[in-house]
Amino acid sequence: MLRTVKHMEDYVISATDGNIGHVKDVYFDDETWCIRYLVVDTGTWLSSRKVLISPISIGQANWADKQLPVSITKAQVENSPDINTQIPVSRQQEIRLLKYYGYPYYWGGYGMWGDSVYPNLMLTGYVDLVSRPNDEDPQAVKAVKAEQHQDDDTHLRSCQAVIDYRIHASDGDIGHIEDLLIDEETWAIRYLIVNTSNWWLGHQVLIPADWIGDVSWPDAKASVKLTRQAVKDAPPYNPLMAVDRKTEISIYNHYGRPGYWLDEEQHETAKSHPSTA
């Protein structure tokens, strides 16, 4: 199921012993277009301090009641590393935060989340191998390699900040970002909802996020290698209708490109049957 970023604003984040606060923003990785953290306003109990919550900790969502349960306690949140969400989050800060919660690093693997496409699978059989590496253990080697990326440039971006970015096709502007569609299982940003009203009145279309090429963050503009005519002829987006797999297939078939789900299925099959990969 796909959800819009705007739809998730003010969702309640529930710890194992009470509510933490409300979602105010979402940070995504601009290399993989994957949601890495929810920015949560803790309200009065922590003097409106904003904290970062990883999808690794999120359980089965209650979409009807706009509630996201997390497998951490309020005390853990209260004592978590203080991160200023008004400035870019560094990789060192991420390492400190993930270590605090006992989570593995999401980078350094072959998948979107370590070696998987699902954040909750990262905790399966995980132990803190960074503190006691063993070169004979492949998991330990991965952990050490991930630690070596602590000085990498930050690639976290605010979803709120990219709303209204202009989208440029190969032969001209096609509109601006109205919202983002998130996969509730993988937390990947699957589509940009592009409003074409400044060019093609009254229409919205979906552009797969991983098709975006160059992004000029200072100019608030992103480019995609599609023609304006191809976009104009694409299936229109109806915000009142859920985007199901049938809708997605029609989009990818229109552009003559294979669906992302095929790659993910192959990835998970290769993991389950390494001898046949």
Helices and strands as residue ranges (DSSP letters): E 2-4, H 5-8, E 12-15, E 18-29, E 34-41, G 43-46, E 50-53, G 55-57, E 67-69, H 74-78, H 91-101, G 119-123, H 138-147, E 156-158, H 159-162, E 166-169, E 172-183, E 189-195, E 204-208, G 209-211, E 212-216, E 221-224, H 228-232, H 245-255, H 260-272, G 274-276
